[in-house]
Amino acid sequence: MVPQQKRKHSDFNWLNKNMHKLQNSYAGKVIAVVNKTVSAGKTALEAYNKSKKLFPFQEPLMSAVPSKDCLLL
């Protein structure tokens, strides 16, 4: 795996492990994750742009954070 893929794989695992905690702060928002650093916004573009300001040479892992009353299966 190339470094970018390893980082995204690591961020993906971290995101899955911490989704419950992220729901407390980011429910109903879109997040961009780079090196376990979260950038959030009301839209994917907003979260992406915030992340790119912090990490201009990294592509973030994007995810919508479900509301607390949403059941994920």
Residue, then its C-alpha position, 0 to 999 in steps of 0.5 A: m500500500v502506498p502512504q496515502q492509502k495507508r493513511k486513508h485506511s488508518d483514518f477509516n478504521w479510526l472513523n469507524k471506531n469513533m463514530h459514536k463519539l463523533q455523533n456527540s459533536y457532529a451529528g447531522k454534519v459532514i466531516a472530513v478526516v485527515n490523520k485523525t483530525v476532523s473538519a466539519g461542515k453543513t455540506a461536504l464542500e464546506a468540510y472538504n475546504k476546511s480540511k484542505k486548508l489544514f492539509p493542502f496536500q492530503e485528500p480527506l476521508m469524507s463521511a456524513v455523521p448520522s443524527k443520534d436517533c438514526l440506527l445504522l445497520 
